[in-house]
Amino acid sequence: VQVEESGGGLVQPGGSLTLSCVASGFIFHIYNGNWYRQAPGKQREIIASISRGGSADYADSVKGRFTISRNDNEMTMYLQMNNLKPEDTGVYYCNAHLASTDLWGRGTQVTVSS
């Protein structure tokens, strides 16, 4: 039972990245999916959520720039990130949530710098 992120890296301001989160060992489509971010020296914060039905919600800091999506057939969740800013730098974590169960990935580093 796990989720695993990929797709992080170094990108210049204004650039784009797409993060992926692959689920395995559980019934992914009944879980809500979330992306969290932990910036250096700060607490982990939720930045995007997608429900089982596909409804999405975003933190104000990323609204209009990031898009969360999911493909339940492939048991994968995505985070498309556009117009990246230096303040988007951090470790991005995938989370699958259902009732009292939370499944976390180990995170993928995103660095936005010129």
N, C-alpha and C positions, 0 to 999 in steps of 0.2 A: 504494500500500500504506500504509494508515494506520489508526489508531484515534483517535477524538475523543470527549472527555468533555463532558458538559453537566449542568446541574442544580444547580450550586453556588449559594451565596448566603449571606445573613445570616439567622440563625434564633435565636430565644431558647432559653435552656436548657430542656430538656424537650420541645423541638419535634422535628419530623421533616423529612427531606429524602430525595429519591430521586435518585441520580446515574445517568446513562446513559452507556454507552460504545458507540459505533457503529463497527463495523469495515467496511473496504472494501478491495478489491483483493487479498484473499487468502482462503484456505479457512479461515474462522474456526472451524468446528466441530471441526477437528482440533487446535486450540490449547487449552492450559490458559489460564484467565483469572485475573487477579489485580487487586486494588485495593491501591495503596500510598498512604501518607499522609506528608507532610513537614510537621511542625509548625515554627513559627518557631524558628530557632536549633538545630534538631535534624536528625538524619539521616533520610533517607527510610526508612520501615519498611513491611513488608507487613502488611496488616490482614485481608485476606480473599482466599481462593482458591477456584476452582471448576474441577474437572477436566472433561475432554471428556465424561465420563459423567455429570456433574452432581453429583459429590460435593463438598461444601463444607467449608472449614476456616477458622477465625477466630483472630485474636490474642486473648489473654485480655482485653485492654482493651476489646474491642468485642463479645465473645461475649454472646449474649442480647439485644443491642440492634440489631445490624446483620444484614442478610440479603443474601447475594450470590445472584444468579440469572442465567440466560442464556436467550436465545431464539435458537437457531441459525438458524431460518428467517428471522429479521429481522436476523441478524448483530449482535445487541446483547447487552450485558451490563449488569446493573443492580446498584446497591448501595442497598438500602433502609436508612435510618438513623433509628432511633427513640431517644427519650429522650436527645437530644444533650446533651453536656456542654461546658463551655468548653474542656476539654482535647482535644476533638475538632477544634478549630480547626486548619486547615492547608490545604495544597494537596493535592488528591486526584488521583492518577494512575491511569489505566487501563494495564494491561500484558497483552499476549498473548504467551505463551511456548510454544516448541516446540523441543526439543533446544538448539541453540546460537543460536537466533533469539529476539530480544526486540523487540517492537514497543511503543513508548511514545506515549501522548498528551502533549499540552502541559500538561495539568492543569486543574483547576477549583477555585476558592477556596471553602472553606467556613468561615464565621465564626460561632461560637456565642457570643452575647453578649446581655446585657440592656441 
